[in-house]
């Protein structure tokens, strides 16, 4: 279950979220099993976030930072991850069908299919 405080900050918009992340950089956001279908997370700082089981279908994650994020069993189908930082992200049993990954940094990321 997602941390209610983390979810509250995220729902205030990316500018508020990214400012909060700058002030709380040591925190690994807990966004497990959250439904963000169709949400605009363009340029969001989601480093080290736990997005286990999250529904991110059709989410705009263009240029988002998902470095070291855990995306186990996450639904990312038809999402826009173009130009995103996915360095060391863990996509274990994640659904990336139809996702846009153009120019994304996938160095050292781990992917195991459904």
LINPE-V653067 format. One record per helix or strand of 3 or more residues. SS is the DSSP state (alpha for helix, beta for strand). FROM is the first residue (numbers start at 1). TO is the last residue. Records with the same first field share a line. If there is no record, write none. Layout:
SS=FROM-TO, FROM-TO
//
This chain:
alpha=4-10, 14-23
beta=90-92, 110-112
//
